[in-house]
């Protein structure tokens, strides 16, 4: 009954910026941690950034200083502001959220992914 939908991906030149968003909807009681992961062709999915409900953040070393994760708890939305994009940032980006639903069931949820391509 819970769904996560990502948006904001696309094609951008090196050095450019994109903002991804992920909206959780459904029978949600609370959302704990939220995060962004990415997977490039031929590589394993890797953590990009996480944010706890209280605002504590964690970033992969490869994106520190360039990416910013944030959330709007009133909208059940998590964002990823990506600046100074590099070709190696090209990947499918997935939203993740740990959610307690209205039936008091805890489950991790994943979005369908949004493609980010950094190329000149």
N, C-alpha and C positions, 0 to 999 in steps of 0.2 A: 504493500500500500504506500510505500515511500519511494520517491523517485528523485534522482539528482540529474539535473540538466545543465551541461556546460555550454558556454557561448563565448564568442570573442576571438576565436582563432582565425588565422588567415595567413596571407603572404606579406612579409615585411622585409625591407632591406636591412642589411647589417647596420647596427647603430640605432635602429628604429625602436619603437615601443609598441606594445600591445597590452591590453588589459583583459584578462579572462575573468569570467564570472561563473558561478555555480549556484543554482538555486535548488534547495531541498523543499519538497512539497509532499503532502500526504498527512497521515495520522501521526504527527510528531508531537511527542511530549517534551523532549529536550534533545539538543545536539551537544555532544561533548567535543572531542577533537575533530578538526577538519584539516584537510591537507590537499596538496597537489602532488601528483606523480607524473612521470613522463616515460615514454618508451620510444626509442628510436629504432629504425629497422635493424634487425640482427642483434639487438641488445636487450638486456633484461630491463624490466620496469624499475625505475629508481625514484627515490624520494626527492622532491624538489623543495618543498616547504610544508610546515605544519603550524597550526595555531590552535591553542587550547581555548576553552570557553572564556577563560579569564583574560585572554589576550597574549599569553606567552607564545613566542614564536621560535621556530628552529628552521635553519636553512642548510641546504647542501653547500659545501664549500665552493662549488663551481658557480653558484648564483649569488653568493653573498655580496652585498653592495650594489647589486643590479636589480634584483627582484624583491618585491615587498608583498607579503601576504597580509590580508586583513579580512575582517568579517563584520557583517551587520546582523546581529542576533535578532533584531526585530523583523528582518526580512528572510531569515534562514539562508543567508547568502554568504559565500566566501569568494574573495577576489584574489587575483594574482596580477599585480602590476609588474610588467617586465620592461625594463629599460636596457639600453645598450646591448641589444640583442646580437648574438653571434650565430654563424651558421651551425655551430655545434649544439645550439639550442633547438634545432629542428627536431620535432618529435610529436607524437600524439600525447596530449596532456589530459590526464584523468583527475577528476575530483573525487575525493574520499571523505566520508563523514561517518562518525560513530554516533548512532542514533538510538534513543529510547523511544519507542512508539507508544501510542495511546493504550496499548495492551500491556505496557511495561516490559516489552521484549527489547533487549539490547542486540543490535546487529550492526555490522559495518556495511556501508553502501558505497557503490561506485557509479560514477557517471559513465556515459557511453564514449566519452573522449572527444576532444576537439583538436584538429590538426593545426600546428604552428610550423610554418616554413619560413626560414630566414635565408634569403638568397638575393643576390644582386642581378 
